[in-house]
Amino acid sequence: MAIIRCSCGFFYDDEKYGTCPKCSGAYRAARPVESVLEVSGAPGSGRMGRRLDGEKAQAFFRTGEQGLFAGWLVCVKGGQKGQDFRLFPGFNRVGRRAQSDVCLEDLRVARENHCAVVYEPKRGEFFLTPGMGTETYLNGTRLEGTKMLENGDEIGLGDSLLVFVPFCGKERTWEKW
């Protein structure tokens, strides 16, 4: 049995469901599972953590091949307050659909590509670019075009407020490690 944490954040038993029952495995389909809890033992062993023959099961965490992330968006206001979203090199589309890189459960956010956070590894810079969403705000000012992001910038969309936290930048890159 393996308890899997889908990229959408939902935990499920892969033997029972096969794919995530919350997002049908569509969320970040290009990026594999973030972490896995595997419990070895005979199938249908009854109690989790103990095999039928009485031996203890082996459990451990394994990190999937997610790729190298570049930073986070942290929700500080709205229905997902306290949740963080990983940002990866390239476009990170923000929207309501499960296929969005940053999936917000906010009815005032556009279904597809409300806006996007872009990380350009060669320049070590992040940008916020408008999408099909009606209104996106950067630090309280309506976003009219692409703007560079700095640590702590606030992105407002719908009823949600996200704070930008970079990991990579000009001084810190995965290439240097």
DODOBA-39593 format. One line per 4 residues: number of its first residue (from 1); their letters; for each residue x, y, z of N, C-alpha, C. Coordinates in Angstrom, 3 decimals, m for minus. Example, Ala and Ser with C-alpha at 12.3 -4.5 7.8 and 13.67 -1.06 7.14 Angstrom:
2
1	AS	13.190,m5.690,7.800,12.300,m4.500,7.800,13.200,m3.300,7.800 | 12.850,m2.250,7.080,13.670,m1.060,7.140,12.900,0.030,7.870
END
This chain:
177
1	MAII	0.844,m1.170,0.000,0.000,0.000,0.000,0.892,1.236,0.000 | 0.482,2.269,m0.716,1.221,3.525,m0.735,0.246,4.676,m0.569 | 0.490,5.502,0.427,m0.294,6.713,0.611,0.449,7.817,m0.122 | m0.213,8.416,m1.099,0.439,9.386,m1.973,m0.143,10.769,m1.731
5	RCSC	0.728,11.762,m1.748,0.289,13.158,m1.694,0.363,13.702,m3.105 | m0.798,13.964,m3.674,m0.881,14.509,m5.024,m0.337,15.934,m5.028 | 0.033,16.426,m6.175,0.504,17.802,m6.297,m0.558,18.811,m5.907 | m1.836,18.412,m5.942,m2.910,19.328,m5.530,m3.015,19.389,m4.005
9	GFFY	m2.236,18.542,m3.290,m2.210,18.566,m1.835,m3.062,17.506,m1.162 | m3.805,16.728,m1.929,m4.719,15.721,m1.392,m3.977,14.401,m1.206 | m4.187,13.705,m0.073,m3.591,12.400,0.181,m4.584,11.313,m0.210 | m4.088,10.240,m0.836,m4.962,9.133,m1.219,m4.162,7.832,m1.307
13	DDEK	m4.869,6.708,m1.296,m4.281,5.375,m1.421,m4.249,5.014,m2.899 | m3.044,4.882,m3.465,m2.949,4.643,m4.904,m3.460,3.266,m5.322 | m3.441,2.283,m4.418,m3.976,0.963,m4.763,m5.492,0.988,m4.840 | m6.108,1.834,m4.049,m7.563,1.918,m4.032,m8.084,2.792,m5.164
17	YGTC	m7.414,3.936,m5.435,m7.927,4.900,m6.399,m7.159,4.945,m7.712 | m5.874,4.654,m7.718,m5.100,4.739,m8.952,m4.636,6.150,m9.250 | m5.566,7.107,m9.290,m5.227,8.514,m9.454,m5.936,9.312,m8.371 | m5.525,10.518,m8.186,m6.096,11.376,m7.149,m7.597,11.546,m7.362
21	PKCS	m8.415,11.196,m6.364,m9.860,11.345,m6.516,m10.317,12.806,m6.492 | m9.488,13.703,m5.966,m9.880,15.115,m5.916,m9.724,15.789,m7.274 | m8.580,15.578,m7.926,m8.324,16.277,m9.189,m8.196,15.317,m10.366 | m8.457,14.039,m10.171,m8.347,13.009,m11.207,m6.943,12.924,m11.786
25	GAYR	m5.965,13.356,m11.018,m4.577,13.263,m11.457,m4.193,14.311,m12.474 | m5.064,15.270,m12.748,m4.793,16.266,m13.777,m3.930,17.411,m13.270 | m3.978,17.679,m11.957,m3.231,18.806,m11.412,m1.747,18.556,m11.540 | m1.072,19.457,m12.177,0.370,19.336,m12.413,0.731,17.964,m12.970
29	AARP	m0.011,17.559,m14.002,0.202,16.241,m14.590,1.644,16.061,m15.058 | 2.292,17.148,m15.426,3.664,17.063,m15.908,4.666,16.894,m14.778 | 4.230,17.170,m13.539,5.131,17.069,m12.402,4.683,15.915,m11.515 | 5.526,14.894,m11.343,5.134,13.725,m10.558,4.829,14.043,m9.097
33	VESV	4.388,13.046,m8.399,3.984,13.138,m7.006,5.107,13.698,m6.153 | 4.751,14.568,m5.207,5.749,15.208,m4.363,6.312,14.257,m3.320 | 5.472,13.514,m2.650,5.979,12.609,m1.629,5.098,11.372,m1.545 | 5.690,10.291,m1.092,4.988,9.022,m1.020,5.296,8.377,0.322
37	LEVS	4.294,7.855,0.984,4.497,7.037,2.172,4.218,5.619,1.743 | 5.225,4.791,1.751,5.043,3.409,1.338,5.046,2.520,2.558 | 4.102,1.622,2.621,4.035,0.650,3.702,4.128,m0.713,3.060 | 5.203,m1.431,3.351,5.353,m2.759,2.771,4.643,m3.769,3.645
41	GAPG	4.223,m4.825,3.057,3.500,m5.864,3.779,2.586,m6.574,2.808 | 2.016,m7.655,3.246,1.131,m8.410,2.381,m0.094,m7.586,2.045 | m0.574,m7.643,0.779,m1.779,m6.921,0.424,m2.930,m7.355,1.320 | m3.730,m6.387,1.722,m4.875,m6.686,2.575,m4.451,m7.175,3.938
45	SGRM	m3.374,m6.597,4.465,m2.840,m7.086,5.734,m3.706,m6.755,6.936 | m4.823,m6.118,6.698,m5.692,m5.797,7.834,m5.290,m4.495,8.462 | m4.568,m4.547,9.573,m4.162,m3.326,10.249,m2.949,m2.719,9.558 | m3.014,m1.403,9.379,m1.880,m0.726,8.763,m0.681,m0.788,9.704
49	GRRL	0.477,m1.072,9.172,1.688,m1.080,9.968,2.075,m2.454,10.489 | 1.272,m3.477,10.290,1.629,m4.813,10.736,1.172,m5.816,9.679 | 2.059,m6.700,9.283,1.718,m7.722,8.303,1.011,m8.878,8.983 | 0.392,m9.737,8.187,m0.334,m10.889,8.721,0.589,m11.847,9.468
53	DGEK	1.855,m11.896,9.051,2.781,m12.809,9.711,3.346,m12.229,11.006 | 2.859,m11.048,11.421,3.255,m10.460,12.695,4.430,m9.519,12.613 | 5.156,m9.487,11.470,6.298,m8.575,11.351,5.814,m7.147,11.160 | 6.621,m6.200,11.645,6.281,m4.797,11.459,6.525,m4.395,10.009
57	AQAF	5.675,m3.508,9.520,5.827,m3.020,8.159,6.937,m1.973,8.101 | 7.551,m1.830,6.964,8.565,m0.824,6.725,7.879,0.406,6.126 | 8.061,1.549,6.703,7.463,2.780,6.179,8.553,3.816,6.001 | 8.487,4.542,4.915,9.445,5.618,4.684,8.874,6.612,3.690
61	FRTG	9.450,7.819,3.708,9.039,8.852,2.759,10.015,8.870,1.598 | 9.474,9.113,0.428,10.294,9.203,m0.772,9.867,10.450,m1.526 | 10.810,11.223,m1.993,10.486,12.417,m2.754,10.479,12.071,m4.227 | 9.437,12.479,m4.921,9.328,12.247,m6.358,10.204,13.216,m7.127
65	EQGL	10.286,13.031,m8.402,11.094,13.901,m9.236,10.249,15.093,m9.667 | 10.190,16.086,m8.814,9.363,17.273,m9.039,10.045,18.278,m9.937 | 11.314,18.224,m10.071,12.019,19.310,m10.710,12.452,20.282,m9.630 | 13.212,21.255,m9.996,13.750,22.194,m9.026,12.841,23.408,m8.932
69	FAGW	12.285,23.630,m7.767,11.379,24.757,m7.602,12.169,26.048,m7.417 | 11.491,27.189,m7.588,12.169,28.481,m7.554,11.674,29.387,m6.426 | 10.490,29.119,m5.882,9.953,29.960,m4.831,8.544,29.535,m4.470 | 7.844,30.397,m3.742,6.497,30.076,m3.274,5.581,31.276,m3.396
73	LVCV	4.295,30.986,m3.431,3.246,31.952,m3.154,2.555,31.428,m1.907 | 2.345,32.282,m0.932,1.697,31.889,0.311,0.392,32.668,0.419 | m0.702,31.947,0.601,m2.014,32.583,0.730,m2.163,33.117,2.153 | m2.360,34.429,2.286,m2.508,35.046,3.603,m3.924,35.567,3.837
77	KGGQ	m4.753,35.553,2.795,m6.140,35.986,2.929,m6.975,35.214,1.916 | m8.142,34.744,2.351,m9.025,33.994,1.468,m9.258,32.595,1.997 | m9.963,31.794,1.231,m10.353,30.453,1.641,m9.200,29.484,1.838 | m8.041,29.757,1.259,m6.899,28.854,1.385,m5.787,29.472,2.243
81	KGQD	m6.182,30.351,3.153,m5.229,31.023,4.036,m4.319,29.996,4.705 | m3.008,30.255,4.641,m2.028,29.361,5.243,m1.443,28.345,4.277 | m2.031,28.200,3.107,m1.528,27.229,2.130,m0.449,27.883,1.275 | 0.571,27.093,0.925,1.622,27.599,0.050,1.586,26.856,m1.276
85	FRLF	2.093,27.510,m2.301,2.121,26.951,m3.648,3.537,27.103,m4.187 | 4.118,25.994,m4.648,5.471,26.043,m5.207,5.463,26.679,m6.591 | 6.515,27.449,m6.853,6.724,28.056,m8.157,7.928,27.382,m8.808 | 7.825,27.121,m10.106,8.873,26.433,m10.837,9.409,27.349,m11.932
89	PGFN	10.584,27.060,m12.503,11.088,27.873,m13.616,10.068,27.912,m14.753 | 9.983,29.058,m15.407,9.023,29.243,m16.492,7.715,29.803,m15.971 | 6.629,29.555,m16.732,5.311,30.074,m16.381,4.655,29.241,m15.289 | 4.072,29.911,m14.324,3.274,29.303,m13.262,1.913,29.982,m13.329
93	RVGR	0.968,29.352,m14.010,m0.342,29.963,m14.219,m1.215,29.837,m12.981 | m1.875,30.939,m12.630,m2.761,30.989,m11.470,m4.193,30.978,m11.979 | m5.006,30.066,m11.455,m6.398,29.982,m11.860,m7.175,29.042,m10.961 | m8.459,28.837,m11.289,m9.322,27.956,m10.496,m9.267,26.511,m10.960
97	RAQS	m8.884,26.258,m12.195,m8.883,24.890,m12.712,m7.815,24.052,m12.029 | m8.097,22.774,m11.898,m7.144,21.856,m11.256,m5.839,21.778,m12.035 | m5.866,22.061,m13.327,m4.657,21.999,m14.150,m3.765,23.227,m13.980 | m4.242,24.246,m13.291,m3.426,25.440,m13.056,m2.238,25.077,m12.178
101	DVCL	m1.130,25.764,m12.392,0.046,25.517,m11.553,m0.211,25.959,m10.122 | m0.951,27.061,m9.968,m1.394,27.540,m8.661,m2.915,27.537,m8.718 | m3.513,26.552,m8.064,m4.967,26.356,m8.125,m5.627,26.979,m6.901 | m6.389,28.060,m7.134,m7.089,28.740,m6.050,m8.565,28.386,m6.085
105	EDLR	m9.103,28.068,m4.941,m10.528,27.759,m4.830,m11.267,29.039,m4.471 | m11.274,29.975,m5.404,m11.855,31.302,m5.219,m12.710,31.596,m6.450 | m14.006,31.720,m6.266,m14.925,31.906,m7.388,m14.708,33.224,m8.130 | m14.014,34.170,m7.540,m13.728,35.439,m8.211,m12.420,35.398,m9.003
109	VARE	m11.759,34.262,m9.006,m10.537,34.075,m9.785,m10.930,33.393,m11.088 | m10.350,33.837,m12.198,m10.647,33.244,m13.504,m10.315,31.754,m13.492 | m11.107,30.995,m14.220,m10.918,29.553,m14.278,m9.533,29.217,m14.835 | m9.167,29.840,m15.926,m7.871,29.577,m16.557,m7.042,30.841,m16.617
113	NHCA	m5.800,30.748,m16.205,m4.812,31.802,m16.378,m5.304,33.184,m15.950 | m5.672,33.330,m14.699,m6.037,34.646,m14.170,m4.828,35.585,m14.304 | m3.676,35.049,m13.931,m2.392,35.741,m14.085,m1.312,34.663,m14.051 | m0.070,35.062,m14.179,1.014,34.082,m14.124,2.228,34.691,m13.436
117	VVYE	2.934,33.850,m12.686,4.220,34.222,m12.114,5.268,33.496,m12.953 | 6.208,34.260,m13.473,7.217,33.704,m14.374,8.580,33.834,m13.722 | 9.324,32.726,m13.699,10.705,32.771,m13.215,11.624,32.497,m14.390 | 12.547,33.429,m14.635,13.536,33.279,m15.698,14.873,32.924,m15.061
121	PKRG	15.261,31.646,m15.121,16.481,31.213,m14.430,17.754,31.913,m14.901 | 17.866,32.213,m16.191,19.094,32.838,m16.700,19.294,34.235,m16.126 | 18.202,34.950,m15.892,18.277,36.298,m15.321,18.129,36.273,m13.809 | 17.590,35.179,m13.260,17.370,35.081,m11.826,16.299,36.039,m11.343
125	EFFL	15.272,36.260,m12.182,14.238,37.227,m11.847,12.847,36.620,m11.992 | 11.930,37.153,m11.179,10.528,36.744,m11.210,9.692,37.900,m11.742 | 8.633,37.552,m12.472,7.732,38.552,m13.015,6.293,38.124,m12.780 | 5.416,39.104,m12.638,3.980,38.860,m12.570,3.383,39.425,m13.844
129	TPGM	2.643,38.597,m14.548,2.045,39.020,m15.806,0.539,38.790,m15.777 | m0.249,39.753,m16.260,m1.701,39.559,m16.258,m2.106,38.478,m17.246 | m3.235,37.870,m16.972,m3.775,36.859,m17.873,m5.177,37.244,m18.270 | m6.090,36.290,m18.194,m7.471,36.527,m18.588,m8.331,36.975,m17.415
133	GTET	m7.758,37.097,m16.241,m8.512,37.528,m15.068,m8.910,38.990,m15.171 | m10.005,39.329,m14.551,m10.495,40.694,m14.647,m9.618,41.674,m13.889 | m9.199,41.318,m12.697,m8.372,42.226,m11.909,m7.303,41.465,m11.140 | m6.093,41.941,m11.258,m4.978,41.435,m10.472,m4.266,42.656,m9.906
137	YLNG	m3.916,42.595,m8.631,m3.264,43.723,m7.969,m1.888,43.301,m7.471 | m0.928,44.194,m7.633,0.412,43.993,m7.105,0.657,45.097,m6.082 | 0.780,44.710,m4.820,0.971,45.653,m3.711,m0.105,46.739,m3.697 | m1.351,46.349,m3.963,m2.478,47.263,m3.891,m2.748,48.069,m5.148
141	TRLE	m1.886,47.957,m6.155,m2.052,48.701,m7.408,m2.452,47.724,m8.513 | m3.462,48.119,m9.290,m3.936,47.251,m10.377,m2.806,46.975,m11.368 | m2.638,45.705,m11.720,m1.594,45.272,m12.644,m2.024,45.572,m14.075 | m1.288,46.428,m14.760,m1.608,46.815,m16.146,m0.736,46.088,m17.154
145	GTKM	0.430,45.664,m16.758,1.356,44.959,m17.645,2.285,44.115,m16.792 | 3.268,43.514,m17.401,4.204,42.665,m16.678,5.076,43.502,m15.750 | 5.191,43.051,m14.507,6.000,43.754,m13.494,6.939,42.759,m12.819 | 8.120,43.255,m12.432,9.073,42.413,m11.721,8.605,42.227,m10.278
149	LENG	8.790,41.016,m9.737,8.410,40.701,m8.358,9.620,40.762,m7.440 | 9.379,41.233,m6.230,10.398,41.280,m5.189,9.893,40.494,m3.981 | 10.800,40.055,m3.137,10.444,39.308,m1.939,9.409,40.076,m1.114 | 8.321,39.414,m0.736,7.295,40.020,0.092,6.206,40.749,m0.670
153	DEIG	6.299,40.826,m1.994,5.243,41.476,m2.774,3.919,40.764,m2.554 | 2.841,41.539,m2.536,1.498,40.994,m2.328,0.731,40.995,m3.643 | 0.153,39.849,m3.957,m0.621,39.687,m5.186,m2.074,39.470,m4.780 | m2.924,40.387,m5.183,m4.338,40.289,m4.864,m5.132,39.888,m6.087
157	LGDS	m5.963,38.867,m5.939,m6.856,38.442,m7.014,m8.075,37.800,m6.387 | m9.249,38.166,m6.896,m10.476,37.667,m6.292,m10.537,38.067,m4.832 | m10.911,37.118,m3.980,m10.951,37.356,m2.531,m9.661,36.892,m1.852 | m8.642,36.554,m2.644,m7.398,35.994,m2.119,m6.264,37.011,m2.170
161	LLVF	m5.352,36.878,m1.215,m4.138,37.674,m1.193,m2.972,36.706,m1.015 | m2.023,36.754,m1.939,m0.858,35.870,m1.936,0.398,36.694,m1.711 | 1.321,36.178,m0.918,2.611,36.826,m0.700,3.672,36.018,m1.442 | 4.522,36.723,m2.171,5.585,36.102,m2.960,6.833,35.915,m2.118
165	VPFC	7.386,34.692,m2.122,8.613,34.363,m1.393,9.558,33.646,m2.358 | 10.626,34.314,m2.810,11.552,33.658,m3.740,12.522,32.734,m3.012 | 12.933,31.684,m3.682,14.027,30.850,m3.191,15.244,31.122,m4.070 | 15.035,31.067,m5.374,16.110,31.343,m6.325,16.147,32.838,m6.639
169	GKER	17.272,33.270,m7.152,17.448,34.665,m7.549,18.791,34.819,m8.227 | 19.272,36.044,m8.276,20.560,36.298,m8.947,21.721,35.658,m8.202 | 21.657,35.679,m6.879,22.742,35.131,m6.061,22.574,33.648,m5.758 | 21.343,33.164,m5.715,21.085,31.771,m5.356,20.378,31.076,m6.515
173	TWEK	21.093,30.163,m7.159,20.521,29.402,m8.265,20.865,27.932,m8.080 | 20.063,27.066,m8.672,20.334,25.632,m8.604,21.609,25.289,m9.363 | 21.931,26.060,m10.384,23.152,25.797,m11.173,24.418,25.969,m10.330 | 24.371,26.885,m9.337,25.552,27.120,m8.497,25.782,25.978,m7.508
177	W	24.719,25.219,m7.201,24.860,24.090,m6.294,25.134,22.886,m7.093
END
